[in-house]
Amino acid sequence: MVRMKRFLILQVLGALVAAMSYGATDYGLAATATNQLAVDLHRQLATGNENLCVSPYSIESALAMTFAGADGETREEMAGVLHFPKNDNAVPASFASLQHSLEEMSAKTAELVKQSKRFGGPSEPITLVIANRLFAQKGYDFRQAFLSVVKQNYGAGFEPIDFVADASGATQRINKWVADQTRNRIRDLVPAGALNETTRLLLANALYLKAPWADPFSDNATKPEPFHIHGGASVDVPMMRKMDRHFGYAKRDGFRAVSLPYAGNDLQFLVLLPDDVKSLRALESNLTAEMLAECAKLETREEIDLHLPKFKIELPTIALAEKFEALGMKTAFDQPRGSANFDRMAPRKPNDYLYISQVFHKTFIAVDEKGTEAAAATAVAMMAGSARIQRPAPVEVKVDRPFLYAIQYVPSGACLFLGRVTDPR
């Protein structure tokens, strides 16, 4: 009888905030691929009328680590879905560069806070935690080259764990690690029963971000204003308001884009507001990675009078395996049976080979007068089987209808979070 073994790759991502400028980098590959996957996944998930929040960066990073162990047709399919180039050997270094740049961003905003007493500036730094870890079955034959790649490029530490003897205890240990990295914003990422005695590896990437606005909203300016819930009847919701000359702004065909800088100005919150109350779906159908990249560099206007609803979205764990299969990543999930090839991760044998069984993702985001806090978690479960420059008049932007949003790292344009708000209550 074939003994099935599981490999679960877990990723956690939290809120992200501003940065400083950097020198030459090679994170373009990682940033572009992340935004392309962001658009693909949003279209897969935006089928109903509910609020959405995903972390493209979290998901792409987790699967990039998984990709390091793929081979043959499985590697080719993953490269296509993840938008990696034919020269896929550059992938790990690009993600390493992007992660390093994000970590530098957080450190430099801490320095800004030290200087703020003399020059004025943010009172809080950006809190950013990026942590990677391999929770691996004791004694399993993982290839050293794979472990080295994820260690050197993603900083993933290796932690032996015994899924065979105590899968429940392993689940608790992993979920505690996730909660610790995300300041308790992501709890119980790994569902009960997702790990058992067949589990062999869980690769985790955790990211947490708490980002103060470069210039916070005034609490006193927040008043009840109408918002068209799901594009229908309006209901009063807490609406923040601020007049600012540092907001990015652009008018495009069918929508307007507004960007709000976080402390340090290298991280921003982007709003894509449809012109019509009922045209969110039209905007979503036209969304592209190029559009997102362009919005990372919006020009500032003299003044923008912005009305932005406060909101908090905390979603349950969602399973993404079917979405990735629909995008074309089939053999990675052992479809058809016996086709998965992760030989670069562990020796592939006829009666013992790894394949992805599920991809779990969970997010949290809150936007208020002080800034943004966000967290997300992604888990990839794997089994082993046998077989401008003008000065126009002030522009009023009322975000009073369903809209798209993103948290972008400005230097690279990468979307750390992407989602939509149809009901901010």
C-alpha positions in Angstrom: 0.0 0.0 0.0 1.3 3.4 -0.9 2.1 5.6 2.1 1.1 9.2 1.4 3.3 12.0 2.8 2.4 15.6 3.0 4.4 18.7 2.5 2.8 21.9 3.7 4.3 25.3 2.8 3.0 28.0 5.0 3.3 31.6 4.5 2.2 34.5 6.6 2.1 38.1 5.6 1.1 41.2 7.5 0.8 44.9 7.0 3.4 46.8 5.1 4.5 50.4 5.3 6.8 53.1 4.0 10.4 53.1 3.1 13.3 55.2 2.0 15.0 55.3 -1.4 17.6 52.7 -2.3 20.4 52.2 -4.9 20.3 49.9 -7.8 18.4 46.6 -7.1 17.5 43.5 -9.0 14.0 43.0 -7.5 12.2 43.9 -10.7 11.6 40.2 -11.6 10.0 39.5 -8.3 7.9 42.7 -8.3 6.6 42.2 -11.8 5.7 38.5 -11.2 4.0 39.4 -8.0 1.7 42.0 -9.7 0.9 39.6 -12.5 -0.1 36.9 -10.1 -2.1 39.5 -8.2 -4.3 40.3 -11.2 -4.7 36.6 -12.0 -5.8 35.6 -8.5 -8.1 38.6 -8.1 -10.0 37.6 -11.1 -10.3 34.1 -9.8 -11.6 35.2 -6.5 -13.7 38.2 -7.3 -16.8 36.3 -8.4 -19.3 37.4 -5.7 -20.0 40.7 -4.0 -18.0 40.3 -0.8 -15.0 42.2 0.5 -11.6 40.7 -0.6 -8.1 40.9 0.6 -5.1 38.8 -0.5 -1.4 39.2 -0.3 0.1 38.6 -3.7 3.6 39.1 -2.2 2.9 36.5 0.4 1.5 33.9 -2.0 4.2 34.5 -4.7 7.0 34.3 -2.1 5.7 31.0 -0.6 5.3 29.5 -4.1 8.7 30.8 -5.2 10.2 28.8 -2.4 8.2 25.8 -3.4 9.3 26.4 -7.0 12.9 25.9 -5.9 12.2 22.2 -5.5 10.2 21.7 -8.7 11.6 20.0 -11.8 10.5 18.9 -15.3 7.0 19.7 -16.5 6.0 20.7 -13.0 8.7 23.4 -12.9 7.6 24.7 -16.4 4.0 24.9 -15.4 4.8 26.7 -12.1 7.0 29.1 -14.0 4.2 30.0 -16.3 1.6 30.5 -13.6 4.0 32.4 -11.4 5.2 34.5 -14.3 8.8 33.5 -13.9 11.2 33.9 -17.0 12.9 31.1 -18.8 16.0 32.1 -16.9 14.4 31.0 -13.7 17.7 30.7 -11.9 17.4 34.5 -11.2 14.2 34.0 -9.2 15.7 33.4 -5.8 18.1 36.3 -5.9 15.3 38.7 -7.0 13.1 37.7 -4.1 16.0 38.0 -1.8 16.7 41.5 -3.1 13.0 42.6 -2.6 12.9 41.2 0.9 16.1 42.9 1.8 14.8 46.2 0.4 11.6 46.0 2.4 13.6 45.2 5.6 15.8 48.3 5.0 12.7 50.4 4.5 11.5 49.5 8.0 14.9 50.2 9.6 15.2 53.6 7.9 11.8 54.8 9.0 12.9 54.0 12.6 15.7 56.5 12.0 13.2 59.0 10.7 11.3 58.9 14.0 14.6 59.6 15.8 15.0 62.8 13.7 11.4 63.8 13.9 11.8 65.7 17.2 14.2 68.1 15.4 12.7 68.3 11.9 9.1 67.1 12.2 8.0 63.8 10.8 6.4 60.5 11.8 6.0 59.7 15.4 6.0 56.0 14.7 8.2 53.8 12.5 7.0 51.2 10.2 6.8 47.9 11.9 7.8 45.1 9.4 8.6 41.5 10.2 9.5 39.0 7.4 10.3 35.5 8.7 10.7 32.3 6.8 11.0 28.8 8.3 11.0 25.2 7.2 9.1 22.9 9.5 10.5 19.5 8.3 9.8 15.9 9.3 12.7 14.5 11.3 14.8 12.2 9.2 13.2 12.8 5.8 15.5 12.9 2.9 15.4 16.5 1.7 18.0 17.6 -0.8 20.7 19.8 0.7 20.8 22.0 -2.4 17.1 22.9 -1.9 17.6 23.7 1.8 20.5 25.9 0.9 18.6 27.9 -1.7 15.7 28.7 0.6 18.1 29.4 3.5 20.5 31.7 1.5 17.8 33.6 -0.5 14.8 33.6 1.8 16.4 33.3 5.2 14.4 30.2 5.9 15.6 28.5 9.1 15.3 24.7 9.4 13.2 23.3 12.3 12.9 19.5 12.7 9.4 18.5 13.8 7.7 15.2 14.2 4.4 15.1 12.2 4.4 11.3 12.3 4.3 11.1 16.1 2.3 14.2 16.9 0.6 16.0 14.0 -1.7 17.9 16.3 1.2 19.2 18.3 3.0 20.2 15.1 -0.1 22.1 14.0 -0.2 24.0 17.3 3.5 24.8 17.1 3.2 26.1 13.5 0.0 28.1 14.2 1.7 29.7 17.3 4.7 30.6 15.1 2.3 32.3 12.6 0.5 34.2 15.4 3.8 35.3 16.9 5.1 36.7 13.6 1.8 38.5 12.8 1.3 40.0 16.3 -1.7 37.6 16.8 -3.5 39.0 13.7 -3.4 35.6 12.0 -4.5 32.8 14.2 -5.3 29.1 13.3 -4.0 29.4 9.8 -3.5 25.7 9.5 -7.0 24.1 9.8 -7.5 21.2 12.2 -6.8 17.9 10.3 -4.7 19.6 7.6 -1.6 18.0 9.0 -1.3 14.3 9.9 1.3 11.5 10.0 1.8 11.8 6.3 3.0 15.4 6.5 6.7 15.9 5.7 7.4 19.6 5.3 5.7 22.9 6.0 7.5 25.9 4.5 6.4 29.1 6.1 6.9 32.7 5.1 5.6 35.3 7.6 5.2 39.0 7.0 3.7 41.6 9.3 3.3 45.3 8.7 2.0 48.2 10.7 2.2 51.4 8.7 1.4 54.9 9.9 0.4 57.5 7.4 3.0 60.1 6.4 0.4 62.6 7.7 -2.4 61.1 9.7 -6.1 61.9 9.4 -7.7 63.9 12.2 -10.1 61.9 14.3 -12.3 64.9 14.6 -12.8 65.0 10.8 -14.3 61.5 10.7 -18.0 61.8 10.2 -20.9 59.5 9.0 -21.3 59.7 5.3 -23.1 57.5 2.7 -21.5 54.5 1.1 -23.3 52.5 -1.6 -23.1 49.0 -0.1 -22.4 46.4 -2.9 -23.1 49.2 -5.4 -26.7 49.5 -4.2 -28.5 51.4 -1.5 -26.3 53.8 0.5 -25.7 53.4 4.3 -23.9 55.9 6.5 -20.4 54.7 7.5 -17.5 56.3 9.3 -15.8 58.4 6.6 -12.3 59.9 7.2 -11.6 63.2 5.4 -8.4 65.0 4.6 -7.3 67.8 2.3 -3.7 67.1 1.2 -1.3 68.2 -1.6 0.8 65.0 -1.2 -1.8 62.5 -2.5 -1.1 61.0 -5.9 -3.9 61.4 -8.4 -4.9 60.4 -11.9 -8.0 60.3 -13.9 -8.3 57.3 -16.2 -11.0 55.8 -18.5 -13.7 54.6 -16.1 -11.9 55.2 -12.8 -9.8 57.5 -10.7 -6.7 56.6 -8.8 -5.6 58.1 -5.5 -2.4 57.2 -3.6 -1.8 57.9 0.1 1.8 57.8 1.3 2.8 56.0 4.5 5.7 57.2 6.7 8.9 57.5 4.6 6.9 57.8 1.3 8.1 54.5 -0.1 5.0 52.6 0.8 1.5 53.7 -0.3 -2.1 52.9 -0.1 -3.7 52.9 -3.5 -7.4 53.5 -4.2 -8.9 52.7 -7.6 -12.4 54.2 -7.6 -14.9 53.4 -10.4 -16.7 56.4 -12.0 -20.0 54.6 -11.6 -21.5 53.2 -8.5 -22.1 49.9 -10.2 -19.0 49.6 -12.3 -16.6 47.8 -10.0 -16.7 44.6 -12.1 -15.8 46.5 -15.2 -12.8 48.0 -13.5 -11.8 44.5 -12.2 -12.1 43.0 -15.7 -9.7 45.7 -17.1 -7.2 45.5 -14.2 -3.6 44.7 -15.4 -0.2 44.4 -13.8 0.9 47.3 -15.9 -1.9 49.4 -14.5 -0.8 48.6 -11.0 2.8 49.5 -11.8 1.8 52.8 -13.3 -0.2 53.7 -10.2 2.9 53.3 -8.1 4.2 56.5 -9.6 1.1 58.8 -9.6 1.8 62.6 -9.8 0.8 64.7 -6.9 -1.7 67.6 -7.3 -2.0 70.9 -5.5 -4.9 69.6 -3.3 -7.0 66.5 -3.1 -10.1 66.6 -0.8 -10.3 62.9 0.0 -13.2 61.1 1.8 -12.1 57.6 2.6 -14.1 55.0 4.7 -12.5 53.3 7.6 -12.6 49.6 7.3 -11.4 46.3 8.7 -11.4 43.0 6.8 -10.7 39.8 8.6 -11.3 36.8 6.4 -11.3 33.1 7.2 -8.7 30.7 5.7 -9.4 30.2 2.0 -8.2 27.2 -0.1 -6.5 28.2 -3.4 -5.6 24.9 -4.9 -8.5 24.9 -7.4 -7.7 28.5 -8.4 -4.1 27.6 -9.2 -5.1 24.5 -11.1 -7.5 26.7 -13.2 -4.5 29.0 -14.0 -2.6 26.0 -15.4 -0.6 24.6 -12.5 -1.8 21.1 -12.7 1.0 18.6 -12.3 2.2 20.4 -9.1 -1.1 19.1 -7.6 -0.5 15.7 -9.1 -3.1 16.1 -11.9 -3.0 13.6 -13.5 -1.9 11.3 -10.7 1.8 10.4 -10.8 2.8 13.6 -12.7 4.1 15.8 -9.9 7.9 16.3 -9.9 9.6 18.0 -7.0 12.8 16.0 -7.4 14.9 19.1 -6.6 13.2 19.1 -3.1 13.5 15.4 -2.3 14.4 12.4 -4.3 11.4 11.3 -6.4 10.7 7.6 -6.2 7.8 5.7 -7.9 6.1 5.1 -4.5 7.3 8.2 -2.7 7.1 11.6 -4.3 5.9 15.1 -3.2 3.1 17.0 -4.6 1.0 20.0 -3.5 -2.3 19.0 -1.9 -3.6 22.5 -0.9 -2.7 26.2 -0.8 -4.2 28.0 2.2 -4.3 31.8 2.6 -5.6 34.1 5.3 -5.6 37.9 5.6 -6.3 40.8 7.9 -6.3 44.5 7.1 -7.5 47.5 9.0 -7.4 51.1 7.7 -8.1 54.0 10.1 -7.0 57.6 10.9 -3.5 56.6 12.0 -2.6 54.2 9.2 -2.8 50.6 8.2 -2.3 47.3 9.8 -2.4 44.2 7.7 -1.5 40.5 8.0 -1.8 37.5 5.8 -0.9 33.9 5.8 -0.4 31.4 2.9 0.1 27.7 3.3 1.0 25.4 0.5 0.3 21.8 1.5 2.1 19.0 -0.3 1.7 15.3 -0.2 4.0 12.5 -1.4 2.3 9.9 -3.5 3.2 7.0 -5.5 2.8 8.0 -8.8 1.6 66.0 -14.5 2.8 69.2 -14.0 -0.1 71.6 -13.5 -1.7 73.4 -10.6 -5.4 72.6 -11.0 -8.2 73.4 -8.6 -8.7 71.1 -5.6 -10.2 67.8 -6.6 -12.8 66.1 -4.4 -12.7 62.4 -4.3 -15.5 60.7 -2.4 -14.9 57.0 -2.0 -18.6 56.3 -1.5 -18.9 53.1 -3.6 -17.2 49.7 -4.0 -13.5 50.2 -4.8 -10.2 48.4 -5.3 -7.3 49.0 -3.1 -3.6 48.0 -2.9 -0.7 48.4 -0.6 2.3 49.0 -2.8 6.0 49.2 -2.3 6.7 52.3 -4.4 10.4 51.7 -5.5 9.5 48.3 -7.0 5.7 48.8 -7.6 5.1 45.4 -6.0 1.6 44.9 -4.5 1.9 43.6 -1.0 -1.9 43.5 -0.6 -4.7 43.7 -3.2 -8.4 43.6 -2.5 -11.7 45.3 -2.8 -14.2 46.9 -0.3 -17.8 46.5 -1.1 -19.1 47.0 2.5 -16.8 48.8 4.9 -18.9 48.2 7.9 
